[in-house]
Amino acid sequence: MADRYDFIVVGGGVAGLMTAARLSEQDTAVALIEGNLLGSGATTRNHGIVHSGALYARWHPEVMASCMQAQGAYGASFPKCISDIEMCWYMGKPETMRQYGTLWDKYGIDHGEVNTWQVRELLTVPDSIALQTTATRELLVDTHSLITDLAARCLANGVDLIVGTRVSRIVVADHVVRGVETATGLVQAANVMVCNGIGTLDVLERSKSMIAEELRSRLEIMMAFPGELPCSIIGLEFGWPALAPSAAGGVVLASRYGARQRFVRGPARWPVPATETTELTRELTEWLRPGLVDCTSGVAWVCSKTEHARGTGDQWGTEPNYAVINHYDREGITGLWTVLPGKMTLALHASRVVVAAVTGTEQPLALPTEHGGRPSDVFDLVDAAPWTAHQEVSPR
């Protein structure tokens, strides 16, 4: 660890690593500080879907254009991390699907109806449910490989990757950032980017920043089951399942669309409600054809999302857009930025905006495909996904 840097990035998830990777291309001294292992937060604990925007057409059309741009940029930046499974089925009642179909046409989302016989090869939908299914293209990303790739890029470009070191607060004197305080003392830098996901609120509160009160974190129940699916399947009725085959293979990831949102104040060891996991397991047992997924061997955890509350929340209180906050504009502090991707899909956007702002250099959305980093150099720095408790998992 050096005594002083040009930039310190707090947080080793997808947004932090993308920000550090972009900064490292600018011939600057960069440190990334992560309290645990890289990717130990939300990045490696979600479905791994880079969205086309189709899911957000009804409630959040403001993010659709950014999602569509991100799909192409992820494919160009991380081709080795993308699964060959791109088909996604959206399903719902006829009226719901008519509404979404109209919106998809309006916003230019390619989609096509799925034949009933194809649906019944995977699903055992009761005749009492009028179901329509439409196919779109969604990218599946191996999030562990994504974090490894980003970390290797950073290391090859000279970024100091400091893991297992918690940042307690941002040090500011005379309204100018001086660095960050850690257990081992002050690490100096003229610029600090807080990209710490659910831990962002805690860091900003300890730094007495007014921005902390504008952040909102929520939890989503996730489960993983041994099995295979040829496509992702997302129900568009509230409470219906959302399924995605893991890009690493051998596991199906599951949650619920429109499930109850639990809002929390920062990181903790959050419990997983047994009633919700039991209900989701029962539902999958009823909906999926036997043999596709082993519903007797599910594991569960909570995945967090942190957003900047702007007063435009939906019926769940969520605002899934990225935010880049310059603390000079709000608090008169020079050199402090907060970066919230909103979702993994929009991390490329968030990192591009903040790096362009602090360096004055315009950034392409995509990162260079080729880099000199070696995954083996950073493998021990990257956290494992929570579903790797299953011995059946094996990389494709």
N, C-alpha and C positions, 0 to 999 in steps of 0.2 A: 504494500500500500504506500502510495506517495504521500507527501505532506500536503500537497496542494494540487487541485485540478481546475481545469476550465469549467467543467460541467460534472455535476453529480446527479445521477438518476436514482431515485429511491423506488425500489420495487422491481422484482425480477420476473414479472409475468410478461404476457405478449406485448403490452403497450410499452413497458419499461425497456424490454430488450429491443424492440423496433426503434424506439427513440435513441437508445445508446448506439445501435448499429448505424443509424443515419448520422449521428454526431461524429462517430468515428471516421466517417468518410471526409470530414472537414479539417483534418490535420489538427485536431485538438486533443487535449488530455481529458479523458473521460473515465469516471468510475461509476459502476453500477453496484448498489448496496442492497442486498436482500436479507431479510431476517431469518429466512429458512433456506430451503433449496429453491432453485429456479423453477418456476411453474407450479409452486406449491399452493397457489390460490385457485382462482376460478378457471384459469386457462386450461388446465389439464383435467378439469372436473365437469365440463359441459358436454353437449352432444357432439361437438366438433364440426358443426355445420357452418359453412360460410354462405350466408343467405343471399338469394337473388332479390329479395324484397317482397316475394309473394306472400309470406306470412304476415307482413305488416301493412298490406294494402288497405285493410278496413279501418284499423285504429291508428296507424302511424305512417301514413303515406309520405311524410316528410323525410323518412330515412330511405325510401325505396331507391332513389337515384344513387345514393352513396353505396347501398348494398350491391347494386348491379355493377358499379365501377369496381368495387372491392373483389367481386368474384373473378374478374379478369386479372386483376393485379395479384391476387393470391396464386392463381394458376401460373402466372408468369414468374413470380418470385420464388415459389416453393414447389416446383413440379414433383420432386421426390417425396413430398409429404402429403400429396393429394391421392385419395382413393380412386380406384377405377369405377366405383359405384357412384353415379351421378343422378340417377333417377330418384325422384321423390314423389310420393303420392300424397295429395291433400284430399281429405274426405270430410263429408258433412251432409247435412240434410239438403234436399233440393233447393230450398229457398236460400240457404247460406251459400251454396255453391254458385247459384245464379248471381248473388251479390259479388262474390269474389271474382267470378268470371268476367263480369262487367268491368270491375276495377283492374283486373289483369290486362284486359284488352286496352283500357284507357292508358295504362302506364307502360305498355309494351312488354309484358311478361309472357313469354311463349308457354303455351299449355295445351294439353290435349286430353280428351276423355279416355279413361281406362275401361277396357271391356269388362263386363260382369264376370266372365269366366276367369279372367286374370285375377280379379279381386278375390274370387272364391278359392283360388289356389293358395292364398295366404291367409285369408280371414274367414271366420265362421260367424258372419254377421246374422243375427236373428232376423227372420222375415218381418218381424214387427217394426224394424228400423228401416225407414226409407233412406237409402245411402247412395250418394253419388261420389265418384272418385275421379280426380283430375291429376295428371302427371306434369311436373315441371322439372327443371334442372337445378339441383343444389349440390354444392361441393362438400365433400367430407374430407376433413383434415385430420391426420394423425397428430394430435396436439403435443404428444411427447416428442415426436420427431421435429415438429415445428419449433418448440423451445430449444431443442438440441441444435438445430440448424442456426437459429438466431444467436445462441450463445457462442457457437463456433465462429460465426462471422465476427462477433464482437471481439473475441479473444484474438483472432488473427489480425484484427485492425488495431490492437493495442489497448483495448478497454480492460481496466482492472475489474474483474468480476469478484466481488467480495460477498460471500454467502455466509449465513449463520451470524450475521451482525445486524442488530436492530438499530434503526435510526429512532431516537427518542424525540428529537425536535429539530426544527430549522433554526439556526443561529442567525439573528439579524441585529445589526447595530446601525443606528442613525438611518434607519429605513433602507439599508443595503444588506443583501445576503452575504454572510461571511463563511457559511458552510453548514455542516450538520453535526449534531452531537450524537455520539455512539457510546457504548460501554467502555470503549478503549480511548475515548476522548474526542476532541474536535477534529473533523476532517474538513479541510478548507476548500472552498470553491466560490467563484464569483456568481455561478448560476446553479440553481437546484430545480430539478423537475420531479415533482411528486407523482409517481405512477403506481401507487401502492394498493390499488383496488379497495377492498373493504377496509384496509388499514390506513387509507388516506385520511379519514376523519380523525382517527386517533393522533396521527402525526400533526395535523393542522390544529387540533384542539390543544395539544401540548405546546404548540408554537404560538398559541393565542391568536389564531387567524379567524376572522369573521366568516371566511368561506366555509368553515366546518359546518356551520348551521344550515348551509344550503345543500348539503350532500345527503343522499338517502341511499341506504343499503337494504337489500332484501334477499331473502333466501328462497331457493327452489329445491324441492325434493327430487333427487335423482336416484335411479337404480340401474344396476347392470345384471344381465342374465347370460349365461353361456348359451350360444346359439348363433344362427346366421339368418340374415334377411337379404334378399336381392336388391332392396331399395329402402329408403326411409319412408315412414308412414306417419303423417301428422293429422290428427283430428282437429277440425276447426270449430267443433262445438265445445262449449265450456266443460272441462272435466274429462274430455276424451283423451286417449293416450297419444303421446308423441314419441316415436321410435326411430332410432338411427343405428345402423350397424356400425360398430367401431371400425375406423379406418385401419386399425392394427389387426383386425380380424378376430373371429372367435367369440365376440361379445356383442350383445344388443343393448343399447343404452335407452332408458325409458324415463319419461316424466309425464306430466299432464298439462295440456293446453289450458290456460286460464285458471290454473290451480290457485289456491289461496296464497297470497303474498304475505310473508312475515317480515316486517320491517325491524331492523336491529341497529344497534349503535356500536359498530366496529366489530373486530374479529373476536371469536371465542370458540369453545368446543360445543357447538350447537347440537342438541339432540335431534334425532330423526324420529318423528312421530310414528309409532308402530301402527296406528289405525290407518294412516295414509299409505304406508308401504303394503299393508295387508290388502287394502282395497285395490291398489294398483296391480298387485300380483294377481288377485282374483280376476280383475278385469282382463288382463292379458291372457290368462288361462281360458277365459270364455271367448275372446276375440280371435286369438291366433290358432292356426291349424296345428294339431299335435305334431311334435317332432321338430318344429322350427326353433323353439326356445325352451330351455329347461327352467320352468318357472318355480321349481323347488329349490333353486340354488342362487337366489338373488342376493345381492349386497346393496346397501343403501348409504347415502351420504347427503349433505346439503351443499348446494352450489350457490355462491353469492354473486350479486350484481350490484354495482354502485353507480349512481347517476347523479347528475347535477339537477336539482329541482328548479324548474323555471316557471312553474305554475301552469304547465300544459299537460298534466298527468291524465292518464286514461281512467277507466273505472276501477282499475287496480292500483292507481296512484303511481304508475310507472312512466318513465320518459326515456325510452331506449335510444337516445342519440348520443353522439360523442360530444365532449366538452373540453376545450382548452382555455384555461383561466389564467390571465396575466394578473398577478397580484398587485402590480403597479397601478393598473387601472382602477382597482377596487380599494386598495389599502395603501398605495403609495410606496410599496416595497419593490425595490429594483432587484431583478435576478431570480424571482420566485415564480414558478409556474405549477399549476395543477392540471394533470392530464387524465381524463376519464374516457375510455373508449366506448362505454355503454354496453358494448358486446364485442366479442372477438372479431366479428366481421368488420367492424369500423376502426380497428386498431391502426391499420395502415393510414387511414385518414387523420386520426388524432396525432400520430407521431409525425406525419408530414407537416401538419400545421404548426406544431410547436417548434420543430427544428427550423422551419422556414422563418418563423418569427424571431428566434433567438440568434440565428446566424445571418439573416438577411439573404439567404440563398434559396431560390425556388427548388422545391423537391418534386421529383416524379412520384406518383402514387406507388408504383412497384419498386421493390428493392432489386439490386442486381441478382440475376439467377446464379451466377458463378461467384465463388469467393474462395479464399485460400484456407478457410478453416477446416479442421478435422473433427468430426463428431467424437472420436475417441478421446480427444483432449478435454472434453467438457462433460462426458457421460456421467461421471460421479457427482456433478454439480446439479443435475436435473432430477426433480422429484418424480416418483412413479405415479401413474394414474391410480385412483382408488380401486378400480375394478381388477387390478392385476393380482388380487387375492385368488382369482380363479386360475388354477393350474392349466386350464384348457386354452388360455390365451397364448397365441404364438404369432409373431410378426409375419405379415404377408411377404 
